[in-house]
Amino acid sequence: MSDVYSPTGRPTWFGPESAPLFGVVHSPAAGHVRGGIVICPPLGKEHIDTYGGLKLLAQELSAAGFVVLRFDYLGTGDSARDQGADSALDDYRSSIEQAVRYLRDGGAADIALVGLRMGALLAASVAPAVSGLRSIVLWDPVLDGRRYLRQQRVLYKTTVGDDVVDVESEAIIGLAFSKATADQLRVMKMPTAVSDSAPVLVLSRPELMDDERLTNLAAQPNWQVRSVDGQAEFVEPASFVVDIPQETIALIASWIDANMPRPMYRFHPQFRSRAVVAELSGGRQVVEVIDEIGPNRLFGIRTALAGAGADAPALLTHTTAAQHRIGPGRIWTETAREAAGLGMAALRFDRRGTGDTGVATAEFPRIYSAESKQDVVDAVEATGVSADRLIASATRWVSSASA
């Protein structure tokens, strides 16, 4: 595993053992911090497209003296549970609370929340229950759940098509909501009171600055609303190339730096490399282990049944473009766990320049390169099985413009 204070962040499972969450901890090298910051990501394809940008933000904040936790909500990304549960919105809120608790347990007394898109609406709904909350950033926030779902559904139908797999769910690109969750989402609205004392920074698109809802937020005590450019290219790129808004990331880091306490104190993180992510019939457990692969320290997650032998056939998955190891619509996470139930060992990984392999930069990683080819070779070798016992699978990138 990587060092505790690696610039790339240290991955871990956290939260209840019955419902483990996946997260990555970014902490200053000296182990002394000014506070803890929880980054609440968007949902669906927006989560995949912005993954590198949120990692870059975490690196910037860590360099400024903060311990930062990036994480996946329950039922999304690498975290446990299936998507589409009726309790999804409550699970997402609980995930934020678990993330705050993880930082507190490590010694971070002062907390900031940064939410992007739907993550901003979720963060605002959780904020009143977070003690010691010192600052909140709502980045390109979803202000109205009904409008958000309508826009996402239109995008889905104009790019992917009508729902044909499960008529009992309502899909957006990269995620499926149950009917009950969709109904709950439709009544969600951005609150105007999230904290009695913590300052709130709202960063919105220029074309939305005249929106009455933003005007109402700007009128609240301790709220500041500012315009930022480049959100469409970041959150909903026209192709697989994502433009990370570096100026906005610098603005967020600078604002948090100015609105958090200065005293430093020791942070003692707890890391778990192994988690039971599913319980199958007969008491069988699906276990996932965080790993590093090959000489270039590729990030990987291994999935297998507890107690499975080393000679089990293996499934290797890898993705392209902006995708990290979960794949489009979380396909590789779910496939790995299903394969484990059939007695296979699965490995998903991030090639260099994507996901949690290496240091995040604003440059878009080359899709086809000598480095990415070597990463595949290293991943094949890491499975430890012969070619006749290996299944390799990949996906092509489907953009919102060409799906």
C-alpha positions as CSV (number, residue, x, y, z in Angstrom):
1,M,0.0,0.0,0.0
2,S,1.0,3.6,-0.5
3,D,2.4,5.7,2.4
4,V,-0.1,7.2,4.9
5,Y,0.6,10.7,3.7
6,S,1.0,10.0,-0.1
7,P,0.3,13.0,-2.3
8,T,-2.1,10.8,-4.3
9,G,-4.2,10.1,-1.2
10,R,-4.6,6.9,0.9
11,P,-7.6,4.7,0.0
12,T,-9.6,3.1,2.8
13,W,-12.9,1.6,3.7
14,F,-14.7,3.3,6.5
15,G,-18.1,3.4,8.2
16,P,-20.1,0.4,9.5
17,E,-18.7,-3.0,8.6
18,S,-22.2,-4.0,7.5
19,A,-22.3,-1.1,5.0
20,P,-18.7,-0.1,4.2
21,L,-18.0,3.0,2.3
22,F,-15.0,3.6,0.0
23,G,-12.9,6.7,0.5
24,V,-9.6,8.3,-0.1
25,V,-7.8,10.4,2.6
26,H,-5.5,13.3,1.6
27,S,-3.5,14.5,4.6
28,P,-0.5,16.8,5.0
29,A,2.8,15.1,5.1
30,A,3.6,16.1,8.7
31,G,0.3,14.6,10.0
32,H,-0.8,17.9,11.6
33,V,-3.9,19.5,10.2
34,R,-6.0,22.6,10.5
35,G,-9.3,20.8,10.0
36,G,-11.1,18.2,8.0
37,I,-12.9,18.6,4.7
38,V,-15.5,16.3,3.3
39,I,-16.0,16.4,-0.5
40,C,-19.5,15.4,-1.5
41,P,-19.5,14.3,-5.2
42,P,-22.2,14.5,-7.9
43,L,-24.2,11.5,-9.0
44,G,-24.0,9.3,-12.1
45,K,-21.9,10.3,-15.1
46,E,-21.3,13.7,-13.5
47,H,-19.4,11.8,-10.7
48,I,-17.2,10.0,-13.3
49,D,-16.5,13.1,-15.3
50,T,-15.5,15.3,-12.3
51,Y,-13.6,12.6,-10.4
52,G,-10.2,13.9,-11.4
53,G,-11.1,17.5,-10.7
54,L,-12.3,16.7,-7.2
55,K,-9.1,14.8,-6.6
56,L,-7.1,17.8,-7.8
57,L,-9.1,19.9,-5.3
58,A,-8.3,17.5,-2.5
59,Q,-4.6,17.7,-3.3
60,E,-4.8,21.5,-3.2
61,L,-6.6,21.6,0.1
62,S,-4.2,19.0,1.6
63,A,-1.2,21.2,0.6
64,A,-2.9,24.0,2.5
65,G,-2.9,21.9,5.7
66,F,-6.3,20.1,5.7
67,V,-7.1,16.5,5.9
68,V,-9.6,15.8,3.0
69,L,-11.9,12.8,2.5
70,R,-13.2,12.0,-0.9
71,F,-15.7,9.2,-0.9
72,D,-18.5,7.3,-2.7
73,Y,-22.0,7.3,-1.4
74,L,-23.6,4.0,-0.3
75,G,-24.8,2.2,-3.4
76,T,-22.5,4.2,-5.7
77,G,-18.9,3.9,-6.9
78,D,-16.9,1.4,-5.0
79,S,-19.0,1.5,-1.8
80,A,-21.2,-1.4,-0.7
81,R,-24.9,-2.0,-1.6
82,D,-26.8,-1.9,-4.8
83,Q,-28.0,1.2,-6.6
84,G,-31.7,1.7,-6.9
85,A,-32.7,1.3,-3.3
86,D,-35.8,3.1,-2.0
87,S,-33.6,4.5,0.8
88,A,-31.0,5.9,-1.6
89,L,-31.3,9.6,-0.6
90,D,-31.2,8.7,3.1
91,D,-28.2,6.5,2.3
92,Y,-26.4,9.4,0.6
93,R,-27.0,11.7,3.5
94,S,-25.9,9.0,6.0
95,S,-22.7,8.5,3.9
96,I,-21.9,12.2,4.4
97,E,-22.4,11.9,8.1
98,Q,-20.2,8.8,8.2
99,A,-17.5,10.7,6.3
100,V,-17.7,13.5,8.9
101,R,-17.5,11.0,11.7
102,Y,-14.4,9.3,10.2
103,L,-12.6,12.6,10.2
104,R,-13.7,13.4,13.7
105,D,-12.6,10.0,15.0
106,G,-9.1,10.8,13.5
107,G,-9.0,14.0,15.5
108,A,-10.3,16.7,13.1
109,A,-12.4,19.0,15.2
110,D,-13.2,21.6,12.6
111,I,-15.1,20.5,9.5
112,A,-15.9,22.0,6.1
113,L,-18.2,20.5,3.5
114,V,-17.7,20.9,-0.3
115,G,-20.5,19.7,-2.5
116,L,-20.6,19.6,-6.2
117,R,-23.9,19.5,-8.1
118,M,-26.2,17.0,-6.4
119,G,-23.5,16.7,-3.7
120,A,-24.1,20.3,-2.9
121,L,-27.8,19.8,-2.3
122,L,-27.1,16.8,-0.2
123,A,-24.4,18.6,1.8
124,A,-26.7,21.5,2.5
125,S,-29.4,19.1,3.8
126,V,-26.9,17.4,6.2
127,A,-25.1,20.6,7.3
128,P,-27.5,21.6,10.2
129,A,-26.7,18.3,11.9
130,V,-22.9,18.7,11.6
131,S,-21.4,20.1,14.8
132,G,-18.2,22.1,14.5
133,L,-19.0,23.0,10.9
134,R,-16.8,26.0,10.0
135,S,-17.5,26.5,6.3
136,I,-19.5,25.2,3.4
137,V,-18.9,25.4,-0.4
138,L,-21.9,24.7,-2.7
139,W,-20.3,24.3,-6.2
140,D,-22.6,24.5,-9.2
141,P,-25.4,23.4,-6.9
142,V,-28.6,21.6,-7.7
143,L,-31.2,24.0,-6.3
144,D,-34.3,22.1,-7.2
145,G,-34.6,18.3,-7.3
146,R,-37.6,18.3,-9.6
147,R,-35.8,20.4,-12.2
148,Y,-32.6,18.4,-11.8
149,L,-34.4,15.1,-12.4
150,R,-36.3,16.4,-15.4
151,Q,-33.1,17.7,-17.0
152,Q,-31.3,14.5,-16.3
153,R,-34.1,12.4,-17.7
154,V,-34.3,14.5,-20.9
155,L,-30.6,14.0,-21.3
156,Y,-30.9,10.3,-20.8
157,K,-33.7,9.9,-23.3
158,T,-32.1,12.0,-26.0
159,T,-28.8,10.2,-25.7
160,V,-29.4,6.7,-24.4
161,G,-33.1,6.2,-25.3
162,D,-36.1,5.1,-23.4
163,D,-35.7,2.8,-20.3
164,V,-35.8,-0.8,-21.6
165,V,-34.2,-2.8,-18.8
166,D,-36.2,-1.9,-15.7
167,V,-39.5,0.0,-16.1
168,E,-39.7,0.2,-12.3
169,S,-36.7,2.6,-12.1
170,E,-36.0,6.1,-13.4
171,A,-32.5,6.2,-14.9
172,I,-30.1,9.1,-15.4
173,I,-26.9,8.6,-17.2
174,G,-24.7,6.4,-15.0
175,L,-27.3,5.7,-12.3
176,A,-30.8,4.3,-11.7
177,F,-33.2,5.6,-9.1
178,S,-36.2,3.6,-7.8
179,K,-39.6,5.2,-8.3
180,A,-39.7,6.0,-4.6
181,T,-36.3,7.7,-4.6
182,A,-37.3,9.7,-7.7
183,D,-40.4,10.9,-6.0
184,Q,-38.4,12.0,-2.9
185,L,-35.8,13.7,-5.1
186,R,-38.6,15.8,-6.8
187,V,-39.5,17.6,-3.6
188,M,-35.9,18.4,-2.5
189,K,-34.9,22.1,-2.6
190,M,-31.9,24.0,-1.5
191,P,-32.4,25.2,2.0
192,T,-31.7,28.8,2.9
193,A,-30.6,27.9,6.5
194,V,-27.8,25.4,6.8
195,S,-25.8,26.8,9.7
196,D,-26.1,29.5,12.4
197,S,-22.5,30.6,12.0
198,A,-20.6,28.9,9.2
199,P,-20.1,31.0,6.1
200,V,-21.5,29.6,2.9
201,L,-19.9,30.1,-0.6
202,V,-22.1,29.4,-3.6
203,L,-20.4,29.1,-7.0
204,S,-22.8,29.2,-9.9
205,R,-22.8,29.5,-13.7
206,P,-23.0,33.0,-15.1
207,E,-26.2,32.3,-17.0
208,L,-27.9,31.4,-13.7
209,M,-26.9,34.4,-11.7
210,D,-30.2,36.1,-12.3
211,D,-32.1,33.1,-11.0
212,E,-34.5,34.2,-8.2
213,R,-33.4,31.2,-6.1
214,L,-29.8,32.3,-6.1
215,T,-30.8,35.9,-5.3
216,N,-32.7,34.5,-2.3
217,L,-29.6,32.6,-1.2
218,A,-27.3,35.7,-1.6
219,A,-29.7,37.6,0.8
220,Q,-29.1,35.2,3.6
221,P,-26.6,36.1,6.4
222,N,-23.2,34.6,5.9
223,W,-24.0,33.5,2.3
224,Q,-21.9,34.6,-0.7
225,V,-22.9,33.9,-4.3
226,R,-20.2,34.1,-7.0
227,S,-20.1,33.4,-10.7
228,V,-17.6,30.9,-12.1
229,D,-16.9,29.8,-15.7
230,G,-16.2,26.5,-17.3
231,Q,-18.8,24.4,-15.5
232,A,-20.4,22.8,-18.6
233,E,-17.1,21.7,-19.9
234,F,-16.3,20.1,-16.5
235,V,-19.6,18.6,-15.4
236,E,-21.2,17.8,-18.8
237,P,-18.5,17.7,-21.4
238,A,-19.6,17.3,-25.0
239,S,-17.1,14.5,-25.5
240,F,-15.0,12.3,-23.3
241,V,-12.4,15.1,-22.8
242,V,-13.0,16.9,-19.5
243,D,-11.7,20.4,-18.9
244,I,-11.0,20.9,-15.2
245,P,-11.7,24.5,-14.0
246,Q,-8.4,25.2,-12.3
247,E,-9.3,28.8,-11.4
248,T,-12.4,27.6,-9.6
249,I,-10.4,25.0,-7.7
250,A,-7.9,27.7,-6.7
251,L,-10.8,29.9,-5.6
252,I,-12.3,27.2,-3.4
253,A,-9.0,26.4,-1.8
254,S,-8.3,30.0,-1.1
255,W,-11.8,30.7,0.3
256,I,-11.6,27.7,2.7
257,D,-8.1,28.6,3.7
258,A,-9.4,32.1,4.7
259,N,-12.5,30.7,6.6
260,M,-11.0,27.9,8.6
261,P,-9.1,28.1,11.9
262,R,-5.4,28.4,11.9
263,P,-4.2,26.2,14.8
264,M,-2.7,22.8,13.9
265,Y,-3.3,19.5,15.7
266,R,-2.5,15.9,15.2
267,F,-4.6,13.7,13.0
268,H,-4.6,10.0,13.5
269,P,-6.2,8.2,10.5
270,Q,-7.5,4.7,10.7
271,F,-7.2,2.7,7.5
272,R,-9.0,-0.5,6.4
273,S,-7.8,-2.3,3.3
274,R,-10.4,-5.1,3.4
275,A,-14.2,-5.0,3.5
276,V,-17.2,-7.3,3.2
277,V,-19.2,-5.7,0.5
278,A,-22.0,-8.2,0.1
279,E,-23.6,-11.1,1.9
280,L,-24.9,-14.0,-0.4
281,S,-27.1,-16.9,0.3
282,G,-25.8,-19.6,2.6
283,G,-23.7,-17.0,4.6
284,R,-21.2,-16.5,1.8
285,Q,-19.4,-13.2,1.9
286,V,-18.0,-11.1,-1.0
287,V,-14.8,-9.5,0.1
288,E,-12.9,-6.6,-1.5
289,V,-9.3,-5.7,-0.9
290,I,-7.5,-2.5,-1.8
291,D,-4.2,-3.2,-3.6
292,E,-1.4,-1.6,-5.5
293,I,-0.4,-3.3,-8.8
294,G,3.0,-3.5,-10.5
295,P,6.0,-1.3,-10.5
296,N,3.9,1.8,-11.3
297,R,1.7,1.3,-8.2
298,L,-1.6,1.2,-10.1
299,F,-4.6,1.5,-7.8
300,G,-6.7,-1.7,-7.8
301,I,-9.5,-3.5,-6.0
302,R,-9.6,-7.3,-5.8
303,T,-13.0,-9.0,-5.3
304,A,-13.6,-12.6,-4.3
305,L,-15.6,-14.9,-2.1
306,A,-14.2,-15.1,1.4
307,G,-12.0,-18.2,1.6
308,A,-11.8,-18.7,-2.2
309,G,-8.7,-20.6,-3.4
310,A,-5.9,-18.9,-5.3
311,D,-6.6,-21.0,-8.4
312,A,-10.0,-19.4,-9.1
313,P,-10.5,-18.2,-12.6
314,A,-10.1,-14.4,-12.9
315,L,-12.0,-11.5,-14.4
316,L,-9.9,-8.4,-15.3
317,T,-11.7,-5.2,-16.2
318,H,-10.4,-1.9,-17.4
319,T,-11.9,1.3,-18.8
320,T,-11.1,4.1,-21.2
321,A,-11.2,7.9,-21.5
322,A,-12.3,9.7,-18.3
323,Q,-13.6,6.6,-16.6
324,H,-12.0,5.2,-13.5
325,R,-12.3,1.6,-12.3
326,I,-16.0,1.6,-11.7
327,G,-16.8,1.9,-15.4
328,P,-19.9,3.5,-16.9
329,G,-23.0,3.1,-14.7
330,R,-20.9,1.4,-12.1
331,I,-20.8,-1.7,-14.3
332,W,-17.4,-3.1,-13.2
333,T,-18.1,-2.8,-9.5
334,E,-21.3,-4.7,-9.8
335,T,-19.9,-7.2,-12.3
336,A,-17.0,-7.9,-10.1
337,R,-19.3,-8.7,-7.2
338,E,-21.5,-10.9,-9.3
339,A,-18.5,-12.8,-10.7
340,A,-17.2,-13.4,-7.1
341,G,-20.6,-15.0,-6.4
342,L,-19.9,-17.4,-9.2
343,G,-16.5,-18.4,-7.8
344,M,-14.3,-16.0,-9.8
345,A,-11.7,-13.6,-8.6
346,A,-12.0,-10.1,-10.1
347,L,-9.6,-7.2,-10.4
348,R,-10.5,-3.7,-11.5
349,F,-7.8,-1.0,-11.7
350,D,-7.0,2.6,-12.8
351,R,-4.4,3.1,-15.5
352,R,-1.9,5.9,-15.0
353,G,-3.5,9.3,-15.1
354,T,-7.0,8.2,-14.2
355,G,-8.9,7.6,-10.9
356,D,-6.6,7.0,-7.9
357,T,-3.4,6.0,-9.7
358,G,-0.8,8.8,-9.5
359,V,-1.2,12.5,-8.8
360,A,-4.1,14.3,-10.4
361,T,-3.3,17.1,-12.8
362,A,-5.5,19.3,-15.1
363,E,-4.2,17.5,-18.2
364,F,-6.4,14.9,-19.8
365,P,-4.7,11.5,-19.8
366,R,-3.9,10.0,-23.2
367,I,-6.2,7.0,-23.9
368,Y,-3.9,5.0,-26.1
369,S,-0.2,5.2,-25.1
370,A,2.7,3.0,-24.3
371,E,2.1,3.6,-20.6
372,S,-1.5,2.5,-20.7
373,K,-0.6,-0.6,-22.7
374,Q,2.0,-1.4,-20.1
375,D,-0.5,-0.9,-17.3
376,V,-2.7,-3.5,-18.9
377,V,0.2,-6.0,-19.0
378,D,1.0,-5.3,-15.4
379,A,-2.7,-5.8,-14.4
380,V,-2.8,-9.1,-16.3
381,E,0.3,-10.3,-14.5
382,A,-1.2,-9.2,-11.2
383,T,-4.2,-11.6,-11.6
384,G,-1.7,-14.4,-11.1
385,V,-3.6,-16.9,-13.4
386,S,-2.8,-18.4,-16.7
387,A,-4.3,-17.1,-19.9
388,D,-6.8,-20.0,-20.2
389,R,-8.2,-19.0,-16.8
390,L,-8.5,-15.2,-17.5
391,I,-11.3,-13.2,-18.9
392,A,-10.4,-9.6,-19.8
393,S,-13.2,-7.1,-20.4
394,A,-13.3,-3.4,-21.3
395,T,-15.8,-0.8,-22.4
396,R,-15.8,1.9,-25.0
397,W,-16.5,5.4,-23.8
398,V,-20.0,6.7,-24.4
399,S,-20.3,10.5,-24.1
400,S,-23.4,12.4,-23.4
401,A,-23.2,13.7,-27.0
402,S,-22.9,10.3,-28.7
403,A,-24.5,7.8,-26.4
